[in-house]
Amino acid sequence: MDVQLKELIDKIKNDGVQTAKKESARIVREAEEQAASIVRKAQEEAETIRSSARADAEKFERSGEEAVRQAGRNLVLTVKDNIQQMFSRVMETETAGAMDASLMGEVVKAAVSALGADKAADFDVLVPEETLNKVEGSLKAALSAQLSAGMEIKPVKGLDAGFRLGRKDGAAFYDFSAAEIAAMLGRYLNPRLSSLLTD
């Protein structure tokens, strides 16, 4: 019986050891699979973070480049606008300076002649208050016929240089002020200046 008992004990031992070995191998295998899964997930997350960081960096770089391009465009537009404004001021100053008494007499006479002799009496010559004394003599000499027909030379406030031909009833006027002449020239010259600045 001892032999049978011993065989039974040996069998139980062997079965227990084999079961323990199998269980141990299963636990090790599951642990290795879990470890591999954790490593794989960590690598995937790391790659996702790297990709996101690269995309963010590229986005910031593009945004920065676009901001620099926009700042450059704004600078060009500001400089162009400043040059055009300076050009307009120079045009107005030079136009005002060119309107001396003798030239004004000739220009007013030509403008009144363009109205026609029959309409001239319906208009007055409006000149800046400050220059009335300087130009009145040349205007009276140039417009003697029209003045005797009823045209008048009148001072007007708010006019810096040049003149206006205004209807006696105040309904309308033709503006030959330095500012308006400069604006008319500027409408022609500013597009050319713009094209020179952009070429």
Rosetta constraint file for C-alpha pairs under 8 A:
AtomPair CA 1 CA 5 HARMONIC 5.94 0.50
AtomPair CA 2 CA 6 HARMONIC 5.82 0.50
AtomPair CA 3 CA 7 HARMONIC 5.99 0.50
AtomPair CA 4 CA 8 HARMONIC 5.95 0.50
AtomPair CA 5 CA 9 HARMONIC 6.03 0.50
AtomPair CA 6 CA 10 HARMONIC 6.00 0.50
AtomPair CA 7 CA 11 HARMONIC 5.92 0.50
AtomPair CA 8 CA 12 HARMONIC 6.08 0.50
AtomPair CA 9 CA 13 HARMONIC 6.00 0.50
AtomPair CA 10 CA 14 HARMONIC 5.98 0.50
AtomPair CA 11 CA 15 HARMONIC 5.96 0.50
AtomPair CA 12 CA 16 HARMONIC 5.90 0.50
AtomPair CA 13 CA 17 HARMONIC 5.92 0.50
AtomPair CA 14 CA 18 HARMONIC 5.95 0.50
AtomPair CA 15 CA 19 HARMONIC 5.95 0.50
AtomPair CA 16 CA 20 HARMONIC 5.89 0.50
AtomPair CA 17 CA 21 HARMONIC 5.94 0.50
AtomPair CA 18 CA 22 HARMONIC 6.02 0.50
AtomPair CA 19 CA 23 HARMONIC 5.98 0.50
AtomPair CA 20 CA 24 HARMONIC 5.83 0.50
AtomPair CA 21 CA 25 HARMONIC 6.00 0.50
AtomPair CA 22 CA 26 HARMONIC 6.11 0.50
AtomPair CA 23 CA 27 HARMONIC 6.13 0.50
AtomPair CA 24 CA 28 HARMONIC 6.13 0.50
AtomPair CA 25 CA 29 HARMONIC 6.01 0.50
AtomPair CA 26 CA 30 HARMONIC 6.10 0.50
AtomPair CA 27 CA 31 HARMONIC 6.05 0.50
AtomPair CA 28 CA 32 HARMONIC 6.10 0.50
AtomPair CA 29 CA 33 HARMONIC 6.16 0.50
AtomPair CA 30 CA 34 HARMONIC 6.05 0.50
AtomPair CA 31 CA 35 HARMONIC 6.02 0.50
AtomPair CA 32 CA 36 HARMONIC 6.06 0.50
AtomPair CA 33 CA 37 HARMONIC 6.07 0.50
AtomPair CA 34 CA 38 HARMONIC 6.08 0.50
AtomPair CA 35 CA 39 HARMONIC 6.15 0.50
AtomPair CA 36 CA 40 HARMONIC 6.05 0.50
AtomPair CA 37 CA 41 HARMONIC 6.11 0.50
AtomPair CA 38 CA 42 HARMONIC 6.08 0.50
AtomPair CA 39 CA 43 HARMONIC 6.13 0.50
AtomPair CA 40 CA 44 HARMONIC 6.19 0.50
AtomPair CA 41 CA 45 HARMONIC 6.08 0.50
AtomPair CA 42 CA 46 HARMONIC 6.04 0.50
AtomPair CA 43 CA 47 HARMONIC 6.15 0.50
AtomPair CA 44 CA 48 HARMONIC 6.16 0.50
AtomPair CA 45 CA 49 HARMONIC 6.14 0.50
AtomPair CA 46 CA 50 HARMONIC 6.13 0.50
AtomPair CA 47 CA 51 HARMONIC 6.02 0.50
AtomPair CA 48 CA 52 HARMONIC 6.07 0.50
AtomPair CA 49 CA 53 HARMONIC 6.05 0.50
AtomPair CA 50 CA 54 HARMONIC 6.12 0.50
AtomPair CA 51 CA 55 HARMONIC 6.12 0.50
AtomPair CA 52 CA 56 HARMONIC 6.07 0.50
AtomPair CA 53 CA 57 HARMONIC 6.05 0.50
AtomPair CA 54 CA 58 HARMONIC 6.13 0.50
AtomPair CA 55 CA 59 HARMONIC 6.06 0.50
AtomPair CA 56 CA 60 HARMONIC 6.10 0.50
AtomPair CA 57 CA 61 HARMONIC 6.09 0.50
AtomPair CA 58 CA 62 HARMONIC 6.10 0.50
AtomPair CA 59 CA 63 HARMONIC 6.06 0.50
AtomPair CA 60 CA 64 HARMONIC 6.00 0.50
AtomPair CA 61 CA 65 HARMONIC 6.14 0.50
AtomPair CA 62 CA 66 HARMONIC 6.08 0.50
AtomPair CA 63 CA 67 HARMONIC 6.09 0.50
AtomPair CA 64 CA 68 HARMONIC 6.26 0.50
AtomPair CA 65 CA 69 HARMONIC 6.20 0.50
AtomPair CA 66 CA 70 HARMONIC 6.06 0.50
AtomPair CA 67 CA 71 HARMONIC 6.07 0.50
AtomPair CA 68 CA 72 HARMONIC 6.17 0.50
AtomPair CA 69 CA 73 HARMONIC 6.27 0.50
AtomPair CA 70 CA 74 HARMONIC 6.08 0.50
AtomPair CA 71 CA 75 HARMONIC 6.07 0.50
AtomPair CA 72 CA 76 HARMONIC 6.23 0.50
AtomPair CA 73 CA 77 HARMONIC 6.19 0.50
AtomPair CA 74 CA 78 HARMONIC 6.04 0.50
AtomPair CA 75 CA 79 HARMONIC 6.10 0.50
AtomPair CA 76 CA 80 HARMONIC 6.00 0.50
AtomPair CA 77 CA 81 HARMONIC 6.00 0.50
AtomPair CA 78 CA 82 HARMONIC 6.08 0.50
AtomPair CA 79 CA 83 HARMONIC 6.13 0.50
AtomPair CA 80 CA 84 HARMONIC 6.21 0.50
AtomPair CA 80 CA 194 HARMONIC 7.39 0.50
AtomPair CA 80 CA 197 HARMONIC 6.87 0.50
AtomPair CA 81 CA 85 HARMONIC 6.13 0.50
AtomPair CA 82 CA 86 HARMONIC 6.06 0.50
AtomPair CA 83 CA 87 HARMONIC 5.99 0.50
AtomPair CA 84 CA 88 HARMONIC 6.11 0.50
AtomPair CA 84 CA 190 HARMONIC 6.71 0.50
AtomPair CA 84 CA 193 HARMONIC 7.52 0.50
AtomPair CA 84 CA 194 HARMONIC 7.84 0.50
AtomPair CA 85 CA 89 HARMONIC 6.24 0.50
AtomPair CA 86 CA 90 HARMONIC 6.20 0.50
AtomPair CA 87 CA 91 HARMONIC 6.08 0.50
AtomPair CA 88 CA 92 HARMONIC 6.18 0.50
AtomPair CA 88 CA 182 HARMONIC 6.91 0.50
AtomPair CA 88 CA 183 HARMONIC 7.35 0.50
AtomPair CA 88 CA 186 HARMONIC 6.43 0.50
AtomPair CA 89 CA 93 HARMONIC 6.12 0.50
AtomPair CA 90 CA 94 HARMONIC 5.96 0.50
AtomPair CA 91 CA 95 HARMONIC 5.94 0.50
AtomPair CA 91 CA 182 HARMONIC 5.39 0.50
AtomPair CA 91 CA 186 HARMONIC 7.54 0.50
AtomPair CA 92 CA 96 HARMONIC 6.06 0.50
AtomPair CA 92 CA 178 HARMONIC 5.81 0.50
AtomPair CA 92 CA 179 HARMONIC 5.46 0.50
AtomPair CA 92 CA 181 HARMONIC 7.70 0.50
AtomPair CA 92 CA 182 HARMONIC 4.94 0.50
AtomPair CA 92 CA 183 HARMONIC 7.78 0.50
AtomPair CA 93 CA 97 HARMONIC 6.13 0.50
AtomPair CA 93 CA 178 HARMONIC 7.80 0.50
AtomPair CA 94 CA 98 HARMONIC 6.12 0.50
AtomPair CA 95 CA 99 HARMONIC 6.56 0.50
AtomPair CA 95 CA 178 HARMONIC 5.46 0.50
AtomPair CA 95 CA 179 HARMONIC 7.92 0.50
AtomPair CA 95 CA 181 HARMONIC 7.31 0.50
AtomPair CA 95 CA 182 HARMONIC 6.46 0.50
AtomPair CA 96 CA 160 HARMONIC 7.93 0.50
AtomPair CA 96 CA 161 HARMONIC 5.35 0.50
AtomPair CA 96 CA 162 HARMONIC 6.67 0.50
AtomPair CA 96 CA 178 HARMONIC 5.02 0.50
AtomPair CA 96 CA 179 HARMONIC 7.88 0.50
AtomPair CA 98 CA 103 HARMONIC 7.70 0.50
AtomPair CA 99 CA 103 HARMONIC 5.85 0.50
AtomPair CA 99 CA 104 HARMONIC 5.58 0.50
AtomPair CA 99 CA 161 HARMONIC 7.29 0.50
AtomPair CA 99 CA 162 HARMONIC 6.29 0.50
AtomPair CA 99 CA 178 HARMONIC 7.96 0.50
AtomPair CA 100 CA 104 HARMONIC 5.97 0.50
AtomPair CA 100 CA 135 HARMONIC 7.73 0.50
AtomPair CA 101 CA 105 HARMONIC 6.25 0.50
AtomPair CA 101 CA 134 HARMONIC 6.36 0.50
AtomPair CA 101 CA 135 HARMONIC 4.62 0.50
AtomPair CA 101 CA 138 HARMONIC 6.23 0.50
AtomPair CA 101 CA 139 HARMONIC 7.95 0.50
AtomPair CA 102 CA 106 HARMONIC 6.51 0.50
AtomPair CA 102 CA 135 HARMONIC 7.57 0.50
AtomPair CA 102 CA 138 HARMONIC 6.01 0.50
AtomPair CA 103 CA 107 HARMONIC 6.10 0.50
AtomPair CA 104 CA 108 HARMONIC 5.88 0.50
AtomPair CA 104 CA 135 HARMONIC 7.35 0.50
AtomPair CA 104 CA 138 HARMONIC 7.91 0.50
AtomPair CA 104 CA 139 HARMONIC 7.49 0.50
AtomPair CA 104 CA 162 HARMONIC 7.27 0.50
AtomPair CA 105 CA 109 HARMONIC 6.08 0.50
AtomPair CA 105 CA 135 HARMONIC 7.42 0.50
AtomPair CA 105 CA 138 HARMONIC 5.38 0.50
AtomPair CA 105 CA 139 HARMONIC 4.77 0.50
AtomPair CA 105 CA 141 HARMONIC 7.94 0.50
AtomPair CA 105 CA 142 HARMONIC 5.75 0.50
AtomPair CA 106 CA 110 HARMONIC 6.20 0.50
AtomPair CA 106 CA 142 HARMONIC 6.90 0.50
AtomPair CA 107 CA 111 HARMONIC 6.15 0.50
AtomPair CA 108 CA 112 HARMONIC 6.03 0.50
AtomPair CA 108 CA 125 HARMONIC 7.98 0.50
AtomPair CA 108 CA 139 HARMONIC 7.53 0.50
AtomPair CA 108 CA 163 HARMONIC 7.84 0.50
AtomPair CA 109 CA 113 HARMONIC 6.02 0.50
AtomPair CA 109 CA 139 HARMONIC 7.95 0.50
AtomPair CA 109 CA 142 HARMONIC 6.04 0.50
AtomPair CA 109 CA 143 HARMONIC 6.26 0.50
AtomPair CA 110 CA 114 HARMONIC 6.24 0.50
AtomPair CA 111 CA 115 HARMONIC 6.66 0.50
AtomPair CA 112 CA 116 HARMONIC 6.87 0.50
AtomPair CA 112 CA 117 HARMONIC 7.91 0.50
AtomPair CA 112 CA 120 HARMONIC 6.24 0.50
AtomPair CA 112 CA 165 HARMONIC 7.96 0.50
AtomPair CA 113 CA 117 HARMONIC 6.64 0.50
AtomPair CA 113 CA 120 HARMONIC 7.82 0.50
AtomPair CA 115 CA 119 HARMONIC 6.08 0.50
AtomPair CA 115 CA 120 HARMONIC 6.26 0.50
AtomPair CA 116 CA 120 HARMONIC 6.27 0.50
AtomPair CA 117 CA 121 HARMONIC 7.78 0.50
AtomPair CA 117 CA 146 HARMONIC 7.67 0.50
AtomPair CA 119 CA 123 HARMONIC 7.29 0.50
AtomPair CA 120 CA 146 HARMONIC 6.35 0.50
AtomPair CA 120 CA 149 HARMONIC 7.99 0.50
AtomPair CA 120 CA 151 HARMONIC 6.64 0.50
AtomPair CA 121 CA 146 HARMONIC 6.51 0.50
AtomPair CA 121 CA 147 HARMONIC 7.77 0.50
AtomPair CA 121 CA 149 HARMONIC 5.70 0.50
AtomPair CA 121 CA 150 HARMONIC 4.99 0.50
AtomPair CA 121 CA 151 HARMONIC 4.84 0.50
AtomPair CA 122 CA 150 HARMONIC 7.68 0.50
AtomPair CA 122 CA 151 HARMONIC 6.94 0.50
AtomPair CA 122 CA 167 HARMONIC 5.81 0.50
AtomPair CA 122 CA 168 HARMONIC 5.73 0.50
AtomPair CA 123 CA 151 HARMONIC 5.92 0.50
AtomPair CA 123 CA 152 HARMONIC 7.67 0.50
AtomPair CA 123 CA 165 HARMONIC 6.14 0.50
AtomPair CA 123 CA 166 HARMONIC 5.34 0.50
AtomPair CA 123 CA 167 HARMONIC 4.36 0.50
AtomPair CA 123 CA 168 HARMONIC 5.31 0.50
AtomPair CA 124 CA 151 HARMONIC 5.18 0.50
AtomPair CA 124 CA 152 HARMONIC 4.86 0.50
AtomPair CA 124 CA 153 HARMONIC 5.93 0.50
AtomPair CA 124 CA 154 HARMONIC 7.01 0.50
AtomPair CA 124 CA 165 HARMONIC 5.74 0.50
AtomPair CA 124 CA 166 HARMONIC 5.38 0.50
AtomPair CA 124 CA 167 HARMONIC 6.33 0.50
AtomPair CA 124 CA 168 HARMONIC 6.20 0.50
AtomPair CA 125 CA 151 HARMONIC 7.38 0.50
AtomPair CA 125 CA 152 HARMONIC 6.13 0.50
AtomPair CA 125 CA 153 HARMONIC 4.72 0.50
AtomPair CA 125 CA 154 HARMONIC 6.13 0.50
AtomPair CA 125 CA 163 HARMONIC 6.92 0.50
AtomPair CA 125 CA 164 HARMONIC 6.00 0.50
AtomPair CA 125 CA 165 HARMONIC 4.90 0.50
AtomPair CA 125 CA 166 HARMONIC 6.53 0.50
AtomPair CA 126 CA 153 HARMONIC 6.03 0.50
AtomPair CA 126 CA 154 HARMONIC 4.95 0.50
AtomPair CA 126 CA 155 HARMONIC 5.65 0.50
AtomPair CA 126 CA 156 HARMONIC 5.96 0.50
AtomPair CA 126 CA 163 HARMONIC 5.56 0.50
AtomPair CA 126 CA 164 HARMONIC 5.01 0.50
AtomPair CA 126 CA 165 HARMONIC 6.11 0.50
AtomPair CA 126 CA 166 HARMONIC 6.81 0.50
AtomPair CA 127 CA 131 HARMONIC 7.09 0.50
AtomPair CA 127 CA 132 HARMONIC 6.22 0.50
AtomPair CA 127 CA 153 HARMONIC 7.33 0.50
AtomPair CA 127 CA 154 HARMONIC 6.27 0.50
AtomPair CA 127 CA 155 HARMONIC 5.03 0.50
AtomPair CA 127 CA 156 HARMONIC 5.85 0.50
AtomPair CA 127 CA 159 HARMONIC 7.12 0.50
AtomPair CA 127 CA 161 HARMONIC 7.61 0.50
AtomPair CA 127 CA 162 HARMONIC 6.73 0.50
AtomPair CA 127 CA 163 HARMONIC 4.75 0.50
AtomPair CA 127 CA 164 HARMONIC 6.67 0.50
AtomPair CA 128 CA 132 HARMONIC 6.18 0.50
AtomPair CA 128 CA 155 HARMONIC 5.48 0.50
AtomPair CA 128 CA 156 HARMONIC 5.26 0.50
AtomPair CA 128 CA 157 HARMONIC 6.27 0.50
AtomPair CA 128 CA 158 HARMONIC 7.34 0.50
AtomPair CA 128 CA 159 HARMONIC 5.05 0.50
AtomPair CA 128 CA 160 HARMONIC 5.91 0.50
AtomPair CA 128 CA 161 HARMONIC 6.23 0.50
AtomPair CA 128 CA 162 HARMONIC 7.41 0.50
AtomPair CA 128 CA 163 HARMONIC 7.09 0.50
AtomPair CA 129 CA 155 HARMONIC 4.65 0.50
AtomPair CA 129 CA 156 HARMONIC 5.58 0.50
AtomPair CA 129 CA 157 HARMONIC 6.16 0.50
AtomPair CA 129 CA 159 HARMONIC 7.87 0.50
AtomPair CA 131 CA 135 HARMONIC 6.25 0.50
AtomPair CA 131 CA 161 HARMONIC 7.88 0.50
AtomPair CA 132 CA 136 HARMONIC 5.57 0.50
AtomPair CA 132 CA 154 HARMONIC 7.98 0.50
AtomPair CA 132 CA 155 HARMONIC 6.31 0.50
AtomPair CA 133 CA 137 HARMONIC 7.68 0.50
AtomPair CA 135 CA 139 HARMONIC 6.11 0.50
AtomPair CA 136 CA 140 HARMONIC 6.05 0.50
AtomPair CA 136 CA 153 HARMONIC 7.57 0.50
AtomPair CA 137 CA 141 HARMONIC 6.27 0.50
AtomPair CA 138 CA 142 HARMONIC 6.11 0.50
AtomPair CA 139 CA 143 HARMONIC 5.85 0.50
AtomPair CA 140 CA 144 HARMONIC 5.44 0.50
AtomPair CA 140 CA 147 HARMONIC 7.36 0.50
AtomPair CA 143 CA 147 HARMONIC 5.96 0.50
AtomPair CA 144 CA 148 HARMONIC 6.23 0.50
AtomPair CA 145 CA 149 HARMONIC 6.39 0.50
AtomPair CA 146 CA 150 HARMONIC 6.58 0.50
AtomPair CA 146 CA 151 HARMONIC 5.61 0.50
AtomPair CA 147 CA 151 HARMONIC 4.49 0.50
AtomPair CA 147 CA 152 HARMONIC 5.93 0.50
AtomPair CA 159 CA 163 HARMONIC 7.61 0.50
AtomPair CA 159 CA 177 HARMONIC 6.96 0.50
AtomPair CA 160 CA 177 HARMONIC 7.43 0.50
AtomPair CA 160 CA 178 HARMONIC 7.36 0.50
AtomPair CA 161 CA 177 HARMONIC 5.65 0.50
AtomPair CA 161 CA 178 HARMONIC 5.25 0.50
AtomPair CA 161 CA 179 HARMONIC 7.70 0.50
AtomPair CA 162 CA 176 HARMONIC 5.75 0.50
AtomPair CA 162 CA 177 HARMONIC 4.04 0.50
AtomPair CA 162 CA 178 HARMONIC 5.07 0.50
AtomPair CA 163 CA 175 HARMONIC 6.73 0.50
AtomPair CA 163 CA 176 HARMONIC 5.13 0.50
AtomPair CA 163 CA 177 HARMONIC 5.03 0.50
AtomPair CA 163 CA 178 HARMONIC 7.97 0.50
AtomPair CA 164 CA 173 HARMONIC 6.41 0.50
AtomPair CA 164 CA 174 HARMONIC 5.51 0.50
AtomPair CA 164 CA 175 HARMONIC 4.63 0.50
AtomPair CA 164 CA 176 HARMONIC 5.31 0.50
AtomPair CA 164 CA 177 HARMONIC 6.49 0.50
AtomPair CA 165 CA 173 HARMONIC 5.36 0.50
AtomPair CA 165 CA 174 HARMONIC 5.04 0.50
AtomPair CA 165 CA 175 HARMONIC 6.69 0.50
AtomPair CA 165 CA 176 HARMONIC 7.80 0.50
AtomPair CA 166 CA 170 HARMONIC 6.51 0.50
AtomPair CA 166 CA 171 HARMONIC 7.96 0.50
AtomPair CA 166 CA 172 HARMONIC 6.02 0.50
AtomPair CA 166 CA 173 HARMONIC 3.95 0.50
AtomPair CA 166 CA 174 HARMONIC 6.30 0.50
AtomPair CA 167 CA 171 HARMONIC 6.17 0.50
AtomPair CA 167 CA 172 HARMONIC 5.73 0.50
AtomPair CA 167 CA 173 HARMONIC 5.90 0.50
AtomPair CA 175 CA 180 HARMONIC 6.57 0.50
AtomPair CA 176 CA 180 HARMONIC 6.22 0.50
AtomPair CA 176 CA 181 HARMONIC 6.09 0.50
AtomPair CA 177 CA 181 HARMONIC 6.15 0.50
AtomPair CA 178 CA 182 HARMONIC 5.95 0.50
AtomPair CA 179 CA 183 HARMONIC 6.07 0.50
AtomPair CA 180 CA 184 HARMONIC 6.10 0.50
AtomPair CA 181 CA 185 HARMONIC 6.17 0.50
AtomPair CA 182 CA 186 HARMONIC 5.78 0.50
AtomPair CA 183 CA 187 HARMONIC 6.09 0.50
AtomPair CA 184 CA 188 HARMONIC 6.81 0.50
AtomPair CA 185 CA 189 HARMONIC 5.94 0.50
AtomPair CA 186 CA 190 HARMONIC 5.13 0.50
AtomPair CA 187 CA 191 HARMONIC 6.91 0.50
AtomPair CA 188 CA 192 HARMONIC 7.13 0.50
AtomPair CA 189 CA 193 HARMONIC 6.04 0.50
AtomPair CA 190 CA 194 HARMONIC 5.85 0.50
AtomPair CA 191 CA 195 HARMONIC 6.10 0.50
AtomPair CA 192 CA 196 HARMONIC 6.21 0.50
AtomPair CA 193 CA 197 HARMONIC 6.17 0.50
AtomPair CA 194 CA 198 HARMONIC 6.19 0.50
AtomPair CA 195 CA 199 HARMONIC 5.99 0.50
